[in-house]
Amino acid sequence: MSDPGERDGRWTLLTGHGHVLVEIARNPGARIRDISAAAGITERTVQAIVADLEAAGYLTRTRTGRRTRYTVNPDSSFRHPAQEGLRIGPFLTVLAAEPGPAAAPRSSPAAAAPAHHDRAGPSTPDPGRSR
């Protein structure tokens, strides 16, 4: 088994489809180029992914003049059998949330779940945490 420090970082937890869906959930009026930059994939790939997501019922596109606005269907289910029956809405709510000024940095595990979902009860500030 390799040392975590030796890993090359060529993989991410989410697929391109996941990154695009999260970016659209964050900003339903985003342009393809904005989504591309945020997800780190080409505009052409984003266009193909958006078409896949629309065909599968994960989102709809609405044209308003020259702009496209996306609507995510939070009741869509994950496609993998390991998540059978789970809806994407709660997942997107967590990942699409922008941290507030007092929120933990995105890289910390605390940023993965809002305080109101904390099973240990309401969160209290950690006096030792630097901002």
C-alpha positions in Angstrom: 0.0 0.0 0.0 1.4 3.4 -0.9 2.0 6.3 1.5 -0.8 8.9 1.3 1.9 11.6 0.7 3.0 9.7 -2.4 -0.3 9.7 -4.1 -0.4 11.7 -7.3 -3.9 13.3 -6.8 -5.2 12.3 -10.2 -8.6 11.2 -8.9 -11.3 13.0 -7.0 -14.2 11.7 -4.9 -16.8 13.0 -7.4 -17.0 12.3 -11.1 -17.3 15.0 -13.7 -21.1 14.5 -13.6 -21.1 15.1 -9.8 -19.0 18.2 -10.1 -21.2 19.7 -12.8 -24.4 18.9 -10.8 -23.0 20.5 -7.7 -22.0 23.6 -9.6 -25.4 23.9 -11.2 -27.0 23.4 -7.8 -24.8 26.3 -6.5 -25.6 28.6 -9.4 -28.6 27.6 -11.6 -27.8 30.5 -14.0 -24.2 29.6 -14.5 -22.8 29.6 -18.1 -21.1 26.5 -19.5 -17.8 28.2 -19.3 -18.3 29.1 -15.6 -19.2 25.4 -14.8 -16.2 24.3 -16.8 -13.8 26.5 -14.8 -15.3 25.5 -11.5 -15.3 21.8 -12.3 -11.9 21.8 -14.0 -13.1 20.1 -17.1 -13.6 21.3 -20.7 -16.6 23.2 -21.9 -17.3 20.5 -24.4 -17.3 17.9 -21.7 -19.6 20.0 -19.5 -22.0 20.3 -22.5 -22.1 16.5 -22.8 -22.5 16.0 -19.1 -25.4 18.5 -18.9 -27.1 16.6 -21.8 -26.6 13.4 -19.8 -28.0 14.9 -16.7 -31.0 16.3 -18.5 -31.7 13.0 -20.3 -31.6 11.2 -17.0 -34.0 13.6 -15.3 -31.5 15.2 -12.9 -32.1 18.7 -14.3 -34.1 20.7 -16.8 -32.9 23.6 -19.0 -34.9 26.7 -19.6 -33.9 29.3 -22.2 -34.6 33.0 -21.3 -33.4 35.1 -24.1 -29.8 34.2 -24.7 -29.3 32.6 -21.2 -30.0 29.2 -20.0 -31.2 28.5 -16.5 -31.0 25.1 -14.9 -33.4 23.5 -12.4 -32.2 20.5 -10.4 -34.6 17.8 -9.6 -33.8 17.0 -5.9 -36.0 13.9 -5.9 -33.8 12.1 -8.5 -32.2 9.0 -7.1 -28.5 8.1 -7.2 -27.8 5.7 -10.1 -25.4 3.3 -8.3 -26.9 0.2 -6.6 -25.0 1.0 -3.4 -27.1 4.2 -3.0 -30.3 2.6 -4.2 -33.3 4.6 -3.0 -31.3 7.6 -1.8 -32.3 11.0 -3.3 -29.7 13.5 -4.5 -31.3 16.5 -2.9 -29.8 16.2 0.6 -26.4 15.4 -0.9 -26.5 18.6 -3.1 -27.7 20.7 -0.2 -24.6 19.8 1.7 -22.1 20.1 -1.2 -23.6 23.2 -2.8 -23.8 25.2 0.4 -21.4 28.1 0.5 -19.6 28.5 3.8 -20.5 31.6 5.8 -17.9 33.9 7.3 -17.8 31.9 10.5 -17.9 28.5 8.8 -15.1 26.1 8.6 -12.8 26.0 5.6 -14.0 23.7 2.8 -11.1 21.4 3.3 -12.0 20.5 6.8 -14.4 17.6 7.7 -16.6 20.1 9.5 -17.4 21.9 6.3 -19.1 18.7 4.9 -22.1 19.0 7.1 -24.0 22.1 8.3 -24.2 22.6 12.1 -28.0 21.8 12.2 -27.2 18.3 11.0 -24.6 17.7 13.8 -25.7 14.6 15.7 -23.8 15.8 18.8 -26.1 18.8 19.1 -25.6 22.5 18.3 -22.1 23.4 17.4 -20.0 25.6 19.7 -17.0 27.6 18.5 -13.7 26.0 19.2 -11.5 28.6 21.0 -8.4 27.0 19.6 -9.5 27.2 15.9 -7.8 29.8 13.8 -9.6 31.6 11.1 
